[in-house]
Amino acid sequence: MFGESKRSFPRPEFVQSEPRMSTTEALTDDESTIRSSSAASPMSPYYYDQGRLSGEGSPMMMSPWNQTTSSPFSKPQWSQTQYDDNAPQNALIGSLVREEGHIYSLAATGDLLYTGSDSKNIRVWKNLQEYCGFKSNSGLVKTIIISGQKIFTGHQDGKIRVWKVSPKNPSVHKRAGTLPTLKDIFKSSIKPSNYVEVRRHKTALWIKHSDAVSCLSLSDCKTYLYSASWDRTIKVWRIADSKCLESIAAHDDAVNAVVCCDEGVMLSGSADGTVKVWRREARGKGTKHAAVKTLLKQECAVTALVVNPEGTMVYSGASDGMVNFWEREKGLAHGGVLKGHKLAVLCLAAVGTLVFSGSADKTICVWKREGVIHTCVSVLTGHDGPVKCLAVEADRDAAARENKRWIVYSGSLDKSVKVWSVSGDNQMQHVSMGSDADSLPSESDGSFSSGRVSHNRIN
């Protein structure tokens, strides 16, 4: 369970993978007992009640980190540690705390950081000071993505809001619309054929999500927006006119993650335990996505996906704490498994040769990749709750230095955002870590199957 697991585990100075080892590893009795018992608990990241609507009695909403009593307009607290050239390679440099709810989403662009929480507020921070904010009436802000002067937010109630930055005053954000638009909803509602069954004895328009929007992703050409939902579908939106072009019946359970690659390739991860590859094809004025390959089949939920900026590696996090990865240059052959967490991996980020995994165990693992070898060079600790979202930006102040550094933002269910300075040239060093870390390369060249923990949708 999220609130437990306070034990400290000894670890070697560093552990890295050796090519062509087995990809499977048996759970210890303790791990198996923890994960099996957790699956039956409402406080567990693996818990899934088929009878509830999304958000009702969910593990996050019932968690001890969701006891918001302070005013949403209370003054934010900001503590900052000055950058020191002699500081450790990876160091906490500050925390943003506003007692108004769990942090569920982050997006960084330039000197701005957008944060979304279950208070319905989207806060904007500039140079790590509160800059402005705006509020949606759509509930918990589960995902934020930025495209030029437009900001898209996905919400617990299934709506996607579109916001624009005022050209006259960049601190003002105005709502520019909702996906789908009211006009399209009205036009579609006239035809009975536009209604599809979303659950037993209930229908809805195919252009609307009928459950929480869990993730948003932009196509490489910036023309299309993809929205993943707990309603088991992925919808494709044309940004230019806000049209829903396609609804993909992608999975057998909640879709927790979607990420776009180049050449019209899109990947999706679901609570049904699969990672699927899709390819976009032009069909007249619309699109059609064809399933290309299933990369992963396992019992536990896929909770996060990321593609590195070069587009060469794909990573997926799961509710069993593992991170699988695939090599695109080898036809998406399975490369191995990164084992560094004791609880569910809730978010991933990749930049340069580094991969970051945030977990319900309150830690962030920093992995350095050399070829297919991934070494856990550091574990960032300091959050008091599950790490729910990550964003990474180049440290502009350190750009001129030979040792390139990254600014990593981590949002947590402890209601805080922590800011870390991480070196791009992490060396193998002895670091203080809170869980065992290992990287196990794969013998498989195709899809990978694993079975551990019962699946669920992840808040």
N, C-alpha and C positions, 0 to 999 in steps of 0.2 A: 504494500500500500504506500501511497505517496508520503504520508506523514511518518512512516517508520524508516527502517534501514539506516540507523545512525552509526552502525559499526564502521570501523576503519579496517581496511584490508591491506596487508603488506603487499608490495609489488617489487619486481626487479627494477634495476636501473632503467632499462628499457627492454621491451620485447618486440620483435618484429617477425614478419612472416618469412618462411622459406618456400620457394616455388614448388608447386605440385604436391602439396600436402593434402590430406583429406579435408573436405569442407564441413564435415559433420563432427560434432563433439557432444558427448553425453552430458546431460545436466547432472550436477551433484544432487544428492538426496535433499540437501537444504534448499537449493535453488528450485528443485521440482516442487517441494512442499510449499515454498513461498508463493510460486507462480500459480500452482493449482488452487491453493486456498484463496489467493487474491482474486481469481476469476469469479468466485462466487460472492465477493463482497461488493456492496454498492460504492465503497470508497476506492475501489481498485481501478487502474487504467484499463483493465481487461473486462470490466463488467459491462454487460449489454442487456438491457431489459427490452424484449421485443414489443411489449405492450405500451411503452411510453412514447410520447412525442419527443423530438430532440429538445434537450435542455431541461426537460422535466425530470427532476431527481437524478440528473446526470452526475457522475463522480466529481466533476469540477464544481458544479453548482452546490454540491453538498459538502465540499471539502472545507477543512478548517481555515483555508486561505480566503474563503468567500464570505467573511463576516464583515461587510462594509458598514461602518457606523458613522464615519466622518462625512462631513458635507462635501459634495463634489466640487465645491468652490473653495475648499480649504487651500491654504497657501502651499505650493509645492516645496519640497526640500531638495536642495542640491548640494552634495558634498563632492569636492574635487581634490585629487592629489596631483600636484604639479609634476610634469614630466621630468624625469631625471635620467640623464645619459648613463648613469651608473645603475639604474634600476634593473631588476631582473628582466629577462627577455620577454616574458609574458606577465603583465601586471594589471591589477584593477586600478583604474585612474579616476573613477567617479561613479556615483549612483544617482539616478533620478527617481524620486519617490513622491507620488501623489496619492494620498489615501482615498481613492475613489473606485478601486476595483482591480481585479486581476488583469495583467497584461497578456493579451491573446495574439497581438499582431504588431509587426514592425515593418517600416520601409524607410530606407535611407537614400537621399539623393543630394549630392553636394554637401552643403553645410546644414541641411535640414534633416530632421528625424521625425517621422510620423509614428505615433503609437496609438493602438486601439485597445479598448478594454471592455469589460462587461458593464461599464457605466454608460455605454452608448456614445461616449465622447471620443473624438479623435483629437489628440494633442499634437501640436507641432513645436519642435524644439530647434533652436538655432544656436550653433556654437555652444550646445549643451546648456542653454538657458531657455525657459519657456518663452516661446515666441507668439503663439496664438493657438486657437482651438476652434472646433466646430462640432456640432452635435447632430446625430441622426436619431430618428425615431424608430429605427428598424431593429433595435436590440443589439446584443453583443456583437462587437466588431471582430470577426474571426479572421479576416484577411485584408491586406492593403496592398495595392500595386500602383505604381506611378508611371504615367506615359506622357511625357512632355508637361504641359500645363494642366493635364487631367489627372485626377486621383480617383481610383475605383476602390470601393470598399464592399466586401461581402459580409452578410449578416446572418445571425441565427434564424431569422424569420424567412430566409430564402430569397431576400431581395439583394440586388446589387445597386448601390448608389454611385452616381457620377458627380464629381465635384470639380470646379474650375477655380484656378487662382486668378484673382482680380488683376488685370493688367495695370490698373491705377495704384493699387495697394496690395503688394504681395502677401501681406499678413491677413488679407480677407479671402476666405474660401466660400464660394457660393455653390449651392446644389444645382447642378446642371441637368439632372434627370435621374431616371430610374430604369434599370433593365429588368424586364422589357418595358417599353414606353406604354403609357396609358392608351395611346392611339392604336398601337399594335395589339394590345390586349382586347380592345373593343372590336377591332376588325376580325381577330381570330375567334372571338367568342360567338360570332354569328354562325360559324360552320360547326356542326356536331362532330365532324371528322377531326377537328383540332383538339378534341378532348381525349386524354389517355387515362388509363387506370393507374393511379399512384399507390393505392393500397386497397384492400378489400372493400368493395362497395363505395369507393370514393374515386372521383375523376377530377382532372385538372387540365388546363391548357398545356400543350406540350412546350410552349415557349416559356413557361414559368417553372421555377424550381418549387417543389412542394415540401422541401425540408431545408435544413441549414446549408448555406454556401460555405464549404470548408476551405477552398483554395481558389486562387486566381492566377492565371499565367498569360503572358503576352507572346504571340507568335514572333519568330525571329524577324519577320518583315514589319512588325508593329501594326499590322492590319487587322488582326483578329485577337479577340480576348476569349480565353477559355475559362469556364467556371465549373468547378467540381462540387458535387453536393452529396449530402447524405441520402438524397432520394435515388441514388444509384446511377445517376446520369451525369454526363458532361455536356454542357451547352457551348456552342460556338457563336460568338457575337462579332459582327462587323462594326468596328469602332466608328467608322465614318458616319454611319446613319443609325447606329444602335439597334440594328436588326439582328434577331436571332436566326441564324442560318441553318442550324442543325442541332438536334438533341440526340446524343449518343447513349444508347442503353449499354453502358460500359461494363458494369459489374453486377454481381449477385448480392452485394451488400454496399453499405455506405462507401462513397468515394472520398478518401481522405486527402489525396494529393494529386496534382496534375502539373506537369512541367513540359515546356516546349523546347525542342532542339532545332537545329537548322534543317533545311531541305524538307520542310513540312512534316517533320516527325514530332509526335507528341507521346508522352508516357503518362500512365495513370496508375495509382496505387490505391488499394481498397482494403476495407475490413474483411473482405472475403479471402484475404491472404495472397492476392495475386498482384503482380506488376505486369501491365500490358503495354505493348508498343502499337501505335496507330500512325497511319500515313494519310496526310491530307491530299485530296484530289479535287481539282476544280470541276464543278458541275454547273454549267451555265453561269447564272449570277450567284450561285450558292457554293457550298462545299459538300464533300462526302468523305468521311473518314473510314478507312478500311483497317481492320485488325491485322497486324503483321505478325506478331509473335507474343507469346506469354513468357516473360523472363523468369517469373518466380511463382511457385505454388507452395503455400505453407498454411499451417493451421492458425498462426497468430496474425493479427492485423498488420497491414502495411500502413505506417503512420506518417511518413515523410519521404519526399523525393527531391533530388537536386542533381543538376548536370553542371560539371565544372565549366568555367568560362570558355575554355578552348573547345568544349563539346566532345572531348575524348573519353570522359568517364561518366558513368551514371551511378548514383548511390541511392539506396532505399533504406530507411529506418523502420523498425518494427516494434511491436509491443513486447517482444521478448528481450529487448535491449541490444539486438544485433543490428549491424549495418552491412548489407550486401552491396557488392559493386560489380559493374560490368565494363568491358572495354569496347568502345564503339569501333575502334580501328580493326578489331577482330570480329566484326559482325555481332557485337553485343554478347560476346562470350563471357560467361561468369568468371570473375577474377578472384573472388574470395569473400571472406566475412571478417568484419572488424568487430572484435569483442572488447568493449570497454565500459559497459554500463550494467548495472544490476537491475534497473527497471526500464520501462518503455523509453525508446528514443522518440521524442516529440517534434524535433525540428533538425534541419540540416542546412549547412551553408558550405560553399566551396569557392576558393579564390587562389590563384597561383598554384602552388603545390600543396596548399593546406586544405584540410577538410575539417569542419566543426560539427560536432553532434551534441545537441542539448537533450537532456533526459529528465524523466520524472524523479531520478535519484538526486536532483538538484545540482548536477555538475555539467560541465561542458568539456568534452574531450577534444583536444587539438591533435589532429593526425597529419603527419608529413608524408607525402607520397614521393617515392623514387621508383619510377617504372610502375610495377604493380605492387611493390612493397610499401605498406603503410605502417608507420611507426607512431605510436602515441607518445608525443614529445612533452605533453603537458596536460594537466586537468585543471580547469579554472573552477575554483570553489568560492562560495560567498553568498549564493542565493539560499533563502530559507524555504523555498517552495520549488515545485517542478519548473524547469526551464521550458517555456512554451514556444518561443520564437527567437530567431536570430537574424541579424543583418550585418553586413561587412562592407566597409568602405576603406579606400586607401587613406593612410594618414598623410594629409597634405603637408603638415609641418615637418614630417620626416622624409618627404619625397627626395630632398636633396642629399640625404644621408646615404651612405653606401649600404647600410643595413636597413632595407625597406621594411616599413612597419604597416600594420593594418589596425584599424579601429573596429572592434567587434562590439555590437550592441546585443544584449540578451534580455529578453522580457520574460517575466516569471509570474507564477500565480501567487508570489509573495507581494504583489502590487508594485514591484520596482523594476526599473531598467538599469542594468549595470553596464558600464563602459570599460572595455579592456583594450590595452595596447599590446599587440601580439607581433612578434618579429616574424618576418618572412624567411629568415635564415635560421630557424630553430635548429640547434645542434642537439645531438643525443646527450642528454644530461639527466642527472638525478633530480627528479621533481617530486613534490608532495602530491600524491594522487589518492583518490578515495575509493577506487575500484580496480579490479584486475583489468589489464588491457592486453589484447592480443590481436594479431591479424593472421587469418588463415586463408591462404590462397586456394583456389579451386582446381580440381581435376577436370571439372566439367567444361565443355565447350558450348553447351546449349542452355536450356532452361534448367533451373535449379529448384529442387523440392526440399522442403524442410517441415518438420512438425514439432511444435512445442506447446503453445498456449492457445486456448480458445480465443476466437477473434471478437472484435467489437469495433464500434466507431469511436473515434477519439475526439474529445472536445478540444 
